[in-house]
């Protein structure tokens, strides 16, 4: 699929493992409370990546 947005394209091509690893990285950097550093928060980030990718399809 062709994207004009390189971030959306990279997320679309990334494996679920890659997206989870990236989400862990972002949670560690962006979430400051201890409660947010858990698997549920990581899943929220991965879901956000998928929604972002879907919204950019067909640009």
Secondary structure as UniProt FT lines:
FT   HELIX           6..13
FT   HELIX           16..30
FT   HELIX           34..36
FT   HELIX           39..56
FT   TURN            57..58
//
